[in-house]
């Protein structure tokens, strides 16, 4: 018996019975090698790769053509189709836009073509609060594409992440996040300084640190010294002034529901952050601690300072504690103090970050929604809503979009 491979594609308006009709039309002796079905709004594309007795090709072609006519679908049947040989290097590219313009997709496609990459599949994984597309790509180097697409992202104002596909996308992951200007919109030291009436002085020290005149540890000691004599009771007031970054609660809730380990590292202070960490279901918190005597701040830091190196060390120690390899760790931060952990993590994400942090990270997210990071992990909007349902959370309806 001579076998012929057929690639059968049906497309048109979706309706019940198309899949059943196609596989009813095939002879029972046919062997199905592959199948893929996609519906975008009410438009269907159904493709099947089958091996069939060569003598049955004419009758099979005739039957499927008649089926397509009956269902008012377009059909193509190609013979002598061979699958690509060998295992292909697979890459996943996530594109985030708010809004997403055609130019951004054109630039991505242009770079993929220039680097000899083949797009195997594109699918939308979110439409709200950002539009997120996932490109499944093969035949190119992830590191080369990452550099090229970073330029495309800068030029078109979108966020693009390039990651290796494969088994490391599965299994438990560790997410470690900075707090100030990442999980929350505030800088805790500034809130405390405002209560102490020394905000201007603290700002000057911060400016010197950013200019490279002081390292983080030295600048923190100088700033905390200005808080000497502040009543501990003020800390409760400062906690009430904290504003979560949009999407932070959704991010933590979804990761917790899906079994991720979530930790916080901060150059801020345990006394302020700890209640928030408990509320968000955080597994571990590492931050600085304010020294207190007789109900007043002494103007000193109690214990080792969590600085740039300390954040990286925390990431590594959390990974070891939970038995998660570093390649399955994700670090999220915005400043120079986060650079070491962004570089050490399997995926470093610069969130609305300063230039130095963006340069150190694998990818940058510049939309104001922290839960957009979920899409970089391959978690879809549907997954988020399913996780909310499991947690008993009612997901608000997204704004209506034009058809």
N, C-alpha and C positions, 0 to 999 in steps of 0.2 A: 504494500500500500504506500502510495506517495502522499506525503503530508504537505499541506500548504498553510502558511501563516497569513491571517487576515487581520487588518486593523480596521475596525468598524466604528464610525463616529456618527451619532445622531445628535442633532441640535435643533432648537426651536423653542416654542412656548411649552413650559412644563405642564404636565398633566398626569394623573394617576395612570398606571398601567404600562408606561414606556419600558421600564426595566423588565417587567414580566414579559411583555411582547417580544423584546429582543431575544431573551434567552429561551423563550418558547419556540421562536423561529429557527434556532440553531439545532442541528441534528444532535441527538443524544450522544453520539460518539465523539463530538468535538471536545477539545481540551481547552479550558480557559486559563490563559497565562497571566493576564492582568486585566484590571477593570478600574476605571475612575469615573465618578459622576460628580458634576458640579452644577449648582443652581444659584444664579445671581438674580435676585428679585424673582421674576417668573420665567427667566431664560435658562434652559437646560442644555448642558453638554454631557453626553454619555459616550464614553469610549471603551471599547473592549478589544483585547488582543487575544485571538483564538487560533489554535491549530486544528485543521480540518482536513479530511480526506480530499485530495485534489479533485476527485471525480464529483464531489458535492459542491464545489465552488459555484458553478453556474446556477444551480437551483437555489443555493443559499443566498446568492446575490439577488436573485429574482424575488425570493420571499421577503428579504429584509427591505428591499426597495419598495415592495408593495405595502409593507408595514409602515414605512415612513410616509408614503403617500396617504395612507389611511389616517395617520395621526397628524398629518400636515407638518411633517418635520423634514429638515434637510438631512441628507445622508451622504457619506462617502465611505467607500470600501477600497482599501489599498492592499495589494498583494505583495509578496516577497519582502515583508517587513522583518528586519532583524533587530534584536535588542543590542544595545551598546555593550561591548565586551569589557570585562574587568570592573573592579570596584572603583567608584568615582569619589573623589574627595568632596565632601558635602559641607556647605556653609549656609548659615542662616543670617539674613540681613533684615533688620527691623527698621522701618521708616516711620517716623512720627511727625505729624504736621497739624497745625491748628491755625488756619486751615491748610489742607494739603493741595498744592497747585500742580498742574501738569508738568511745569518746568522741573520740579524736583524729581518726578519719576523719569523724565527724559534724561536728566543728568545721571541718575543711577544706572539706567539702561546703557547710556553712553560709556560709562566707566566699565561696566560689566563686559560690554562688547570689546572695548580696548584691551582688556586683560584676558580675553579668551574664555570668559565664563559663560556657562549656559544656564538660563533660567528654567528650572524644572517646574516650578509652581509659584504662583503669587496668590495670596489670600488675605482678606481683611480680617484682622483679629479684634479691632475696636473701632467704633465710630464716635464714642463719647467718653471723656471730654476732649479727646484728641482722636484724629483718624490715624490708625496704625495698620500698616501693611507688613506682611511677612513674606520675604522672598526666599525661596529655597533654591540654592544655586550650587553648581558643581563645576569642576574643571579649572579652578583658579586658586591662588594663594590667599588665605585669609589676611595675612599681614600686609600684602600688597594692596588688597582691596580696601583694608582699613584706612591706609594712608590716603588712597585716592578718593574714597568716599567722604573722608573728613573734609577735604577741600570742597566737595560737592555740597555737603551739609552747610558749610560756612557761606557758600555762594547763594544758596537757595533758602536759607533760614529754616531748615528742618533739622531734626535729630536723626542720626543714622547709627545703628550699632551693627557690628560685624562679629559673628561668633562661629566657632567650630560647631558643627552638628555632631551627633553621636551620643554614646551612652552617658557622657557626663551631663547631658541635659536632663537625665533621669536621676532618681535617687534624692536623698536628703541634701539640702543646701544650707549654708549659713549666710545670713545677711547681717552685716555690721554697718551701722549708720552713725554719722556725726549727728549732733543735736542742734546746736545753735545755727540758725539760717539754713537748716536742712529739715529736720523733723519739726522744728518750731521756727517761727518767723522772726524771733527775737534773738538778741545777744544777752544772756543772763547777767553778765558782768555790768552791762550798761543799765539794766533795770535796777540792780543793787546800787550802782553809782548814783542814779537819779534819786533814789531814796535817801542816800547819804549826802546829797547836794554836791557831789564831786564829778558829775558827768563830764564837764569840760576838761578837767584834769585827766580823767581816765581816757578820754578821746585822744588827747595829745600823746599819751604813752602808747596807745594803740597805733597811732600814726607813725611813731618812731619805730615800732616793731615792724610795721609793714614796709618801712623804708630800709629795713635791714640793720638798724642801729642797735636793736635788742633782739635776742631770741625769745621764743614764746615763754619759756620758764621765767626768765628775768622780767619780762613785761608783765606776766601774771602776778609775780610777787609784788612788783611796784603798784599795780592796780589794786590788789587786795589790801595792801598796806593802807591805802586811802579809805578803806571801809572800816578801819579800826573804830570801835565804840558803837557801831550800828547794832541796835537791839535785834536779837534773834527773831523776835516776833514779826519783824519786817519781812522775813522770808515768806511767811504765809501770804502776805500782801503781794509780793512779787510773783508767787505761784499763780495768783489770780489774774495777773497781767499777761501771762503767756498765751500766745496764739499759735495753735497748730497750723502747720503748712497744709493747704488744701490737698486732700488725698492721703495724708499721713495715716489717719485712722483706718481708711479703706485698705491701704497697703499692709499695715500690721495685721489687721483682722484677716485678710485673705491669706497672707503668708502663714499665720498661725493655723488657720483651718486646713491648709494644704500640707501641714507638717514641717514647714521650714523652721529653723532656729533663727530667732531674731534678737540681736543685741545692740546696745547703744554704747558708744564711747564719746566722751565729751571733755573739752577743756573747761567746761562749766563746773557746776557744783552739785554733788549728790543731794544735798539738802533741798535743792529746788527741783531737781529732775526726777527724783525717785518716785514720788506719788504719780507722776505722769507715766513713768515706765510701767508701774504696776497696772495703771488703767489701760495701757496699750497691750498688755500681755507680753511684755519684753522678758526674754529668758535671762539675760545678764546685763548689768549696767556697770560701766567703769567711768568714774569722773573724779574730779578733785573734791576735797573736803575742807570746809572752812573751820578753822580753829575757834573754839568758843570757851569763854571763861565767865562764870556767873551771869549767863544770859546775854552776853555781848560778844561781838566778833573781836578777835584780838588783832586782826590785820595780818594774819599769817595763814598759810596753807598747811593743813594737818596731813602729813604723809607725803609720799612721792607725787610729783606733778605729772599729770597725764598730758604729755606734749606730743609732738609729731612722732617720735620714736615709740612713745608709750602707747599710742593708738595702734601702731603696727604690731607691737608686742601683744596687745589685747586681742587683736584679730587672730594672731597665731595661737595664742593660748586658748581662746574660745574654740577654735577649730580642733585643737588637740583634745580638749575636754569632751567635745561632742563626737569625736571620732570622724570628723569630716575632712577629707583631703583639701588642701589649699586650692586646688584647681576648681573645687565646687564652692568657693566662697565668693561673695559679692560685697564690695565695700562702696558706700555712698557718702560723698562729702562735698564741701564747697570751697575749702580754703587751703592755704599752704600747709597748715597744720595736719591736713588729711593726706598729703601727697604720698607718704611712705606706705600707708595702708592701701591707698588706691593702686599703687604699683605692685604691692605684694599679693593682692587678691586675684582670684581667677578672673573676675570681671570687676574693673574699677569704673564707677559711674560718677561723673562730675555733675552735680545737680545745681543749676543756675550758679555756676562756679566762677571764681576768678581765673584769670588766664593761666596761671601756674598750675592750678589743679586740673584745668581742662587739658593742658599739655601732658600731664602725667597719667590721665585716665584713659581707659580703652574706648569710652564713649561719653558723650555729654547729653544731658537732658536739659533743655532750655525753656520748656513749657512750665507753667507754675504749678503743675499737679504732680505731687510725689508718687501717686499711684501709677503714673505712666511708666515707672520703672518695671512694673509687673509685665508689661508687654515685651520688654527686653528679655524677660525670662521665659517667653513663650506662653505666658498666661493670657488667655483671651478675655474679652469683656464678658462673654458668656460664662467663663470659669468664675469670674469675680461675682457675677450675679448668683451662680449656683452656690458658691461659698457663703454668700450673704443669706441665701435661703436656708442653708444648713444651720447657720448661726441665728436664724429667726429674725434677720434684718430685712426690712422692706426697702428694696432698691428704688430710689426715685426715678421716674420716667425721664429719659433724655429729652432735650428740646426737640421740637418737630423740625425735620429737615425738608428742604424742598425736594420734590420727586425728581 
